[in-house]
Amino acid sequence: QAQDAESWRKWDTQFHETLVKNCSNTRLLELIQHHRHLVARYERAYMQNLELVAVSAQQHHSILAALEQGDVEAAAVALEGNWQYGIQALLTFLKH
């Protein structure tokens, strides 16, 4: 399961990096990279919970579907929901 968790974490990182790769704001990209680095070890624990991974994967599909339809606003809302869900799950994990 740890190997699966690491595979999920890598896939999640790649997904989010792909979303922002064309961003011209280098400072924003640096902040995002720094944030992801800070939470990487907690993400490993998060990714071991298959229920959380399933929800996150569904959220990723929603983001992609909105982008495929050209609905950037819906994609942004879905992405924000994905980040908020992940943050809340990490906070819950840290409390236990």
N, CA and C atoms as a LAMMPS dump frame, in Angstrom:
ITEM: TIMESTEP
0
ITEM: NUMBER OF ATOMS
288
ITEM: BOX BOUNDS ff ff ff
-5.0000000000000000e+02 5.0000000000000000e+02
-5.0000000000000000e+02 5.0000000000000000e+02
-5.0000000000000000e+02 5.0000000000000000e+02
ITEM: ATOMS id mol type element x y z
1 1 1 N 0.817 -1.193 0
2 1 2 C 0 0 0
3 1 3 C 0.867 1.265 0
4 2 1 N 2.031 1.219 0.649
5 2 2 C 2.918 2.385 0.663
6 2 3 C 3.389 2.723 -0.748
7 3 1 N 3.654 1.675 -1.542
8 3 2 C 4.073 1.905 -2.925
9 3 3 C 2.932 2.546 -3.719
10 4 1 N 1.701 2.086 -3.492
11 4 2 C 0.548 2.693 -4.151
12 4 3 C 0.393 4.146 -3.732
13 5 1 N 0.588 4.415 -2.446
14 5 2 C 0.47 5.782 -1.933
15 5 3 C 1.493 6.685 -2.609
16 6 1 N 2.703 6.206 -2.781
17 6 2 C 3.734 7.009 -3.437
18 6 3 C 3.396 7.223 -4.91
19 7 1 N 2.839 6.218 -5.555
20 7 2 C 2.415 6.376 -6.953
21 7 3 C 1.309 7.409 -7.07
22 8 1 N 0.344 7.355 -6.154
23 8 2 C -0.736 8.341 -6.151
24 8 3 C -0.186 9.744 -5.91
25 9 1 N 0.754 9.875 -4.98
26 9 2 C 1.331 11.18 -4.671
27 9 3 C 2.046 11.754 -5.889
28 10 1 N 2.798 10.908 -6.581
29 10 2 C 3.503 11.369 -7.785
30 10 3 C 2.505 11.787 -8.856
31 11 1 N 1.448 10.998 -9.032
32 11 2 C 0.431 11.324 -10.033
33 11 3 C -0.247 12.648 -9.68
34 12 1 N -0.572 12.836 -8.403
35 12 2 C -1.219 14.056 -7.947
36 12 3 C -0.308 15.262 -8.179
37 13 1 N 0.966 15.114 -7.862
38 13 2 C 1.931 16.192 -8.08
39 13 3 C 2.007 16.542 -9.556
40 14 1 N 2.091 15.527 -10.396
41 14 2 C 2.16 15.751 -11.839
42 14 3 C 0.887 16.441 -12.342
43 15 1 N -0.256 16.026 -11.839
44 15 2 C -1.531 16.625 -12.241
45 15 3 C -1.53 18.121 -11.945
46 16 1 N -1.178 18.466 -10.709
47 16 2 C -1.215 19.871 -10.307
48 16 3 C -0.119 20.692 -10.992
49 17 1 N 1.045 20.098 -11.215
50 17 2 C 2.106 20.809 -11.93
51 17 3 C 1.708 21.07 -13.378
52 18 1 N 1.008 20.138 -13.986
53 18 2 C 0.547 20.313 -15.362
54 18 3 C -0.443 21.468 -15.457
55 19 1 N -1.302 21.606 -14.452
56 19 2 C -2.29 22.682 -14.462
57 19 3 C -1.647 24.067 -14.461
58 20 1 N -0.492 24.201 -13.812
59 20 2 C 0.115 25.523 -13.67
60 20 3 C 1.36 25.724 -14.523
61 21 1 N 1.711 24.75 -15.331
62 21 2 C 2.993 24.82 -16.038
63 21 3 C 3.107 26.005 -16.993
64 22 1 N 2.009 26.519 -17.495
65 22 2 C 2.066 27.646 -18.423
66 22 3 C 1.888 28.989 -17.737
67 23 1 N 1.87 28.979 -16.43
68 23 2 C 1.732 30.222 -15.671
69 23 3 C 3 31.059 -15.853
70 24 1 N 2.834 32.318 -16.167
71 24 2 C 3.989 33.195 -16.37
72 24 3 C 4.423 33.898 -15.082
73 25 1 N 3.679 33.705 -14.004
74 25 2 C 3.999 34.33 -12.731
75 25 3 C 4.977 33.427 -11.976
76 26 1 N 6.264 33.713 -12.122
77 26 2 C 7.283 32.845 -11.521
78 26 3 C 7.215 32.857 -9.996
79 27 1 N 6.851 33.984 -9.415
80 27 2 C 6.739 34.049 -7.954
81 27 3 C 5.628 33.131 -7.462
82 28 1 N 4.502 33.141 -8.156
83 28 2 C 3.399 32.254 -7.794
84 28 3 C 3.826 30.794 -7.917
85 29 1 N 4.515 30.456 -8.982
86 29 2 C 4.991 29.081 -9.162
87 29 3 C 5.951 28.673 -8.054
88 30 1 N 6.816 29.603 -7.637
89 30 2 C 7.737 29.325 -6.531
90 30 3 C 6.967 29.07 -5.239
91 31 1 N 5.937 29.869 -4.983
92 31 2 C 5.128 29.686 -3.775
93 31 3 C 4.401 28.343 -3.786
94 32 1 N 3.853 27.981 -4.937
95 32 2 C 3.162 26.697 -5.059
96 32 3 C 4.139 25.553 -4.824
97 33 1 N 5.313 25.63 -5.442
98 33 2 C 6.33 24.581 -5.278
99 33 3 C 6.759 24.479 -3.814
100 34 1 N 6.952 25.615 -3.173
101 34 2 C 7.353 25.633 -1.76
102 34 3 C 6.274 24.986 -0.892
103 35 1 N 5.028 25.342 -1.143
104 35 2 C 3.905 24.768 -0.399
105 35 3 C 3.86 23.25 -0.581
106 36 1 N 3.985 22.801 -1.808
107 36 2 C 3.924 21.355 -2.068
108 36 3 C 5.077 20.637 -1.377
109 37 1 N 6.239 21.262 -1.347
110 37 2 C 7.389 20.663 -0.667
111 37 3 C 7.124 20.534 0.834
112 38 1 N 6.521 21.566 1.421
113 38 2 C 6.237 21.559 2.856
114 38 3 C 5.265 20.451 3.254
115 39 1 N 4.297 20.161 2.409
116 39 2 C 3.279 19.176 2.78
117 39 3 C 3.536 17.786 2.207
118 40 1 N 4.652 17.605 1.517
119 40 2 C 4.915 16.326 0.838
120 40 3 C 4.862 15.128 1.782
121 41 1 N 5.456 15.244 2.946
122 41 2 C 5.462 14.072 3.842
123 41 3 C 4.063 13.769 4.375
124 42 1 N 3.245 14.811 4.548
125 42 2 C 1.878 14.591 4.998
126 42 3 C 1.017 14.033 3.87
127 43 1 N 1.336 14.433 2.652
128 43 2 C 0.61 13.884 1.503
129 43 3 C 0.821 12.383 1.403
130 44 1 N 2.002 11.918 1.756
131 44 2 C 2.266 10.474 1.713
132 44 3 C 1.287 9.737 2.624
133 45 1 N 1.052 10.271 3.81
134 45 2 C 0.094 9.656 4.734
135 45 3 C -1.32 9.776 4.181
136 46 1 N -1.646 10.925 3.652
137 46 2 C -2.964 11.186 3.05
138 46 3 C -3.246 10.167 1.955
139 47 1 N -2.249 9.912 1.121
140 47 2 C -2.434 9.031 -0.034
141 47 3 C -2.592 7.568 0.355
142 48 1 N -2.339 7.235 1.609
143 48 2 C -2.551 5.857 2.05
144 48 3 C -4.014 5.588 2.369
145 49 1 N -4.806 6.644 2.46
146 49 2 C -6.237 6.503 2.716
147 49 3 C -6.956 6.468 1.355
148 50 1 N -7.374 5.287 0.951
149 50 2 C -7.957 5.123 -0.38
150 50 3 C -9.265 5.887 -0.569
151 51 1 N -10 6.12 0.525
152 51 2 C -11.224 6.926 0.407
153 51 3 C -10.887 8.364 0.019
154 52 1 N -9.868 8.928 0.651
155 52 2 C -9.445 10.284 0.323
156 52 3 C -8.926 10.366 -1.107
157 53 1 N -8.18 9.357 -1.499
158 53 2 C -7.639 9.319 -2.865
159 53 3 C -8.776 9.239 -3.877
160 54 1 N -9.795 8.439 -3.59
161 54 2 C -10.927 8.303 -4.511
162 54 3 C -11.661 9.63 -4.686
163 55 1 N -11.86 10.349 -3.587
164 55 2 C -12.523 11.658 -3.674
165 55 3 C -11.663 12.617 -4.479
166 56 1 N -10.375 12.642 -4.19
167 56 2 C -9.458 13.524 -4.903
168 56 3 C -9.429 13.201 -6.395
169 57 1 N -9.4 11.918 -6.733
170 57 2 C -9.392 11.518 -8.147
171 57 3 C -10.668 11.972 -8.846
172 58 1 N -11.805 11.861 -8.167
173 58 2 C -13.068 12.328 -8.749
174 58 3 C -13.032 13.838 -8.952
175 59 1 N -12.459 14.542 -8.001
176 59 2 C -12.326 15.996 -8.14
177 59 3 C -11.429 16.345 -9.328
178 60 1 N -10.367 15.587 -9.514
179 60 2 C -9.485 15.809 -10.659
180 60 3 C -10.242 15.6 -11.971
181 61 1 N -11.079 14.58 -12.017
182 61 2 C -11.89 14.329 -13.224
183 61 3 C -12.831 15.5 -13.493
184 62 1 N -13.388 16.067 -12.43
185 62 2 C -14.284 17.223 -12.587
186 62 3 C -13.52 18.433 -13.126
187 63 1 N -12.319 18.635 -12.64
188 63 2 C -11.48 19.733 -13.13
189 63 3 C -11.197 19.548 -14.62
190 64 1 N -10.788 18.343 -14.979
191 64 2 C -10.48 18.06 -16.386
192 64 3 C -11.711 18.191 -17.279
193 65 1 N -12.847 17.728 -16.799
194 65 2 C -14.076 17.825 -17.595
195 65 3 C -14.432 19.288 -17.849
196 66 1 N -14.299 20.129 -16.831
197 66 2 C -14.591 21.553 -17.004
198 66 3 C -13.625 22.18 -18.002
199 67 1 N -12.359 21.817 -17.921
200 67 2 C -11.371 22.355 -18.859
201 67 3 C -11.65 21.899 -20.287
202 68 1 N -12.022 20.628 -20.436
203 68 2 C -12.344 20.101 -21.771
204 68 3 C -13.541 20.821 -22.379
205 69 1 N -14.454 21.288 -21.539
206 69 2 C -15.636 22.023 -22.01
207 69 3 C -15.339 23.513 -22.174
208 70 1 N -14.119 23.916 -21.844
209 70 2 C -13.745 25.319 -21.958
210 70 3 C -14.288 26.189 -20.839
211 71 1 N -14.756 25.576 -19.768
212 71 2 C -15.335 26.309 -18.646
213 71 3 C -14.258 26.528 -17.578
214 72 1 N -13.468 27.559 -17.786
215 72 2 C -12.348 27.839 -16.891
216 72 3 C -12.836 28.192 -15.488
217 73 1 N -13.938 28.909 -15.396
218 73 2 C -14.473 29.288 -14.09
219 73 3 C -14.862 28.049 -13.278
220 74 1 N -15.552 27.113 -13.911
221 74 2 C -15.931 25.875 -13.22
222 74 3 C -14.694 25.071 -12.837
223 75 1 N -13.693 25.059 -13.706
224 75 2 C -12.448 24.348 -13.397
225 75 3 C -11.763 24.976 -12.185
226 76 1 N -11.758 26.312 -12.131
227 76 2 C -11.134 27.004 -11.003
228 76 3 C -11.869 26.707 -9.702
229 77 1 N -13.195 26.678 -9.756
230 77 2 C -13.996 26.366 -8.57
231 77 3 C -13.711 24.924 -8.122
232 78 1 N -13.654 24.008 -9.071
233 78 2 C -13.381 22.601 -8.749
234 78 3 C -11.969 22.439 -8.187
235 79 1 N -11.016 23.17 -8.748
236 79 2 C -9.635 23.11 -8.253
237 79 3 C -9.55 23.648 -6.832
238 80 1 N -10.22 24.754 -6.581
239 80 2 C -10.233 25.301 -5.223
240 80 3 C -10.848 24.299 -4.247
241 81 1 N -11.917 23.646 -4.674
242 81 2 C -12.534 22.621 -3.835
243 81 3 C -11.583 21.47 -3.554
244 82 1 N -10.815 21.091 -4.55
245 82 2 C -9.837 20.015 -4.396
246 82 3 C -8.763 20.407 -3.382
247 83 1 N -8.243 21.623 -3.498
248 83 2 C -7.227 22.093 -2.557
249 83 3 C -7.803 22.177 -1.141
250 84 1 N -9.016 22.727 -1.014
251 84 2 C -9.625 22.861 0.307
252 84 3 C -9.887 21.491 0.937
253 85 1 N -10.347 20.55 0.132
254 85 2 C -10.59 19.193 0.615
255 85 3 C -9.281 18.587 1.128
256 86 1 N -8.229 18.742 0.342
257 86 2 C -6.927 18.2 0.731
258 86 3 C -6.395 18.834 2.002
259 87 1 N -6.54 20.144 2.105
260 87 2 C -6.074 20.852 3.3
261 87 3 C -6.838 20.374 4.533
262 88 1 N -8.166 20.279 4.421
263 88 2 C -8.971 19.824 5.554
264 88 3 C -8.616 18.394 5.949
265 89 1 N -8.383 17.539 4.966
266 89 2 C -8.008 16.146 5.256
267 89 3 C -6.649 16.101 5.96
268 90 1 N -5.7 16.945 5.519
269 90 2 C -4.388 16.981 6.177
270 90 3 C -4.507 17.507 7.593
271 91 1 N -5.309 18.534 7.804
272 91 2 C -5.497 19.062 9.154
273 91 3 C -6.119 18.022 10.08
274 92 1 N -7.101 17.302 9.56
275 92 2 C -7.725 16.234 10.346
276 92 3 C -6.694 15.172 10.702
277 93 1 N -5.868 14.797 9.73
278 93 2 C -4.81 13.809 9.955
279 93 3 C -3.84 14.287 11.044
280 94 1 N -3.463 15.545 10.982
281 94 2 C -2.491 16.083 11.933
282 94 3 C -3.05 16.156 13.353
283 95 1 N -4.354 16.294 13.488
284 95 2 C -4.974 16.361 14.812
285 95 3 C -4.986 15.002 15.494
286 96 1 N -4.848 13.942 14.723
287 96 2 C -4.912 12.591 15.297
288 96 3 C -3.575 12.021 15.454
